[in-house]
Amino acid sequence: MLKVKQYYDEKASSYDSEQRLLYFKVYDLITWKYTKPYVPKDPSARVLDAAGGTGKWSIPIAHEGPSVVLVDLSDGMLDIARRKIDDERLSGRIELCHGNITNLDFEDETFDMVFCDHALCFIKDQEAAVKEMVRVLKKGSPIIVSAQNRYPLSLSIFPQDVDTATTILFGQEHFMMRGRIPVYTFFPDDFYALLENSGVRIEQMIGKGVVLTPLVLPMERLWTDNYDQVLLSKLVDAESRLCERKDALPLAGHVQAIGRKR
């Protein structure tokens, strides 16, 4: 986790600029579409944004009504979040906490919702993180967690390196992001099983990034902020039509699980 912290401390100042890229525009629209209905509107409700970074999701969640506790390991990311929260005049609604989500400093059943997006893939002990998030969640309350799908990540490597791709596909080693940060992936069924075994009753599994992988479009077309609204609309439409299909789930770059604590 020290490597992850160092990476995001360095990346903090440029992190939000990447959210303007075409890939994240589509990804975020799908994420919010299947998150917003579960956000409690009661001002007395508390939501945990686990590994929430610069407040990308804490801010829209807080605008829906509840208070939010954003926990993150990176001081750099939290500094950016603090500035954004002040700009949005939400400092009274969003609390920032430095911490590791594998060992949360909260009592059992503290939160009315737990949200964790695009973070589990950087945590080696994913089971510990999931169990901690479930522990601090109230019974019957929603939990929304995303995981990186092993299929498209490993399969996209086959054209360049069959041996490495094979070892990643079958879990013998991990993909190294930019050569320095290991990315821990799941097969969709294994992700489902982890959550169920941790006390979550899964209601829905959403595929995110079915058409946003190098298997479909070259990265130079996705990793750019130079695109038109027609292309964006077409990609969002395709994603929206595919994301709920169970047979398309193995194709998605990320899997968003929506469930409730038993």
N, C-alpha and C positions, 0 to 999 in steps of 0.2 A: 504493500500500500504506500510505502514511502516513495517509490517510483511514480505511482499514480499522482500523489500529492505534488511532487516536484513538476511533473508534466503539466498539470492543470494550473499550478502557480505561474508557470511560464506562459501558458496559453491564455490566461484569464483576460488580458487586455484585448485579444483578438477573437475571443470565443464568440461573442455576439455577432460579429461581422459575418461569421460562417453561417449563421442562421438565416441570412438573406439568400443563400444559395438555393437553386431550384430543388435540389434533393430535400433540403429541410423544409422548404415551403410546403411541399406535398406531404411529407412525413408529419409535419406539425398539424396540418389541417385534419388529417385522419386521426391523429392522436387526440386532438381536442374534441372532435366530433364524438368520440367514444369515451371521453372523460367528463365533459361538461354535465351530462345528465346525472352523474353520480355525486357531483359536488354538493355538499349540504348548503342550504341557503340560510340556515339559522345563524345569526351572529355569535351565538354562544358555542357553536361547534368549532372543533379544532381539527385541522388537517396537517398531517406530516408529509412534507415534501422531502423524501429521503434522497440524499446526494443531489440536492436541488441546484447546485452550481450558482449561476448568476441570477437566479430568481426567474428564469424563463417561464416556468409554470407556476411558481408561487404567486406571481403578480396577477395573472388572469384568474387563478383560483380565489385569491382574496377579494377580487372585484365581484365575485359571485356572492359574497356574504360572510363566509367563515373567517376565523383567524387561522394563520398558517405558521407552522414551525418549520423552517428550512434548516436542514442539517447537511453539512458538507465538510469534507476533510481539507479542502484547499482554502487557505487564508486569502489567496489572490482572488479566487472566485467569489468568496464572501464579501470582499471589499467592493467588487463590482456590483454585487447584489445590493449592498447597502446604499450605494449611490443611486441605483435605479429605483429602489424602494422609496428613498427620500424624494426623488423626482416625482414619483407617483402619489406622494403623500399617504403612503401606506405603512409608515414606520410603526403606527399603533396597531396594525393588523398582522404584520409579519415579523416574527421573531427569528433572529439568526443565531445558529448554534454551531460551533466547531465540534465535529465528532465523526466517528466511524460507525456506519450503519450496521456493522456486525456486532456492535456493543453499544446499544443506545442507552442514554442516561435518562430514561423515563420509566414511570411506574407502569405496571400491567394495565391494559385497557384504558389508556390515556386519550386516544384519538378516535374521532368519528369517521375518519377516512385516512388511508395511507396511499400515497402516490409515489412511484419510483420509475422514472423513464431514462433509458439510455445510460444506465449506471451499473446495473448488475453484471454486465459483461466485463467490467474492470475489477471485479471482486473475486478473488480466488476461492474463498470460503462462501460460496453462494448460498449454501444451505443455512449457514449461521445468519446471514443477512436476511433471508426470507423468514426464518423463525423469529428473529428479533422484530421485524416489521409486523408479523402476525401477533406477537406477544403484546405489543403496545397498542394494538387495535381493539376497539370494543367489539364484543360479540354481535354478530349480525350486520356489522358495518362493512362498507366496501373497501376493497384493496385493488389497486390497478398497478400492475408491474409489467415492464417490458424486458425481454431478453433477446439476445442476438441469436439468430437461427444458424446452426452449423452448416446446413445444406448449401445455401447459395454462397456463403463466404468461402467454404472449401472448394466447391465446384468451380468457382471463378478463377481459382489458382491453377487448375489442371492444365490449361493451355501453355503456361509458363514453366510449371514444375510439377510433374506427376507425382513424384515421391513425396514432396512436402505436402501437396494437396491431399494425398491419401492418408498420411499420418494425422493431419488435422481433421479430416473427415471422420476418422475412426477414433479420435480422442487420444492419440498417442503423443501429440504435442499441440501447442496452442499457436494460433496466429499472432504475430508480433506487429502491432500497429506502429508504423514508422520506425520499425526496428528496435523499439525500446519498451513498449507496454504490451504485456500479454493480454489477449482478448479471449475470455472464457465463454464458450458457446454451448447451446443446447440443441438437441433434436426436439421438435415441438412436443412429442409425447413425453419426453423426459422432463421437460419444463412443467407440463401439466401435472405429472406425477409428484414432482417436488412440492408444488403448491398444495395439492390435495393432501399429501402426507404431512404437511406442516399445519394443517387445520383450516384450509381454505376450500370453500365449496365454489368451484369454478362455474360461472354463468355463461361466459363467452370467451373465445380466443379469436383475436383479430390479427390478420396478417398486415404488416406495414412494410411497404417497399417491394411489392410483387413485381412492379414494372420499374423499380428504381435500383436495379442491380446491373453490374457489368455484363450479366448474361443477356440482358435486354438492350440496354443503352450504354454506349461508351461513357466513361466517367467524365470526360471533358464536356459532355452535354448535360450532365447532372450537376457537376461540381462547378457551377458558374452562376453569377448573378446577372448574366447577360442573356435574358430569355424574354419571350413575349407572353402576354396573358392567354393567348390562344393555346400555346403549348401547355402552359400551367393548367388551364381548364381541362384539356384533354387527358393529361396525366392524372389529375384529381378524379375525373370521371371514371377512368379505368381502374384506379385504385379503389374507389368507392364501390364499384361493381364486383370487385374481386375479394376485398378484404374479409368479408364474412363467409366466403366459401371455404368449407373444410378441405376440399381437394386442392385449393390453391395455397393453403397454409405452408406446406414445405417449400414453396417458392419465395416466400416473403423474407426479406432481410432481417426483420425483427418481428417478434410475436408479442402482442399486448394481451395479457391475461386480465380478465375482469372477474372478480369473485367477491365472496363475503366470508368473514370469519365465522366458523361454526360455533 
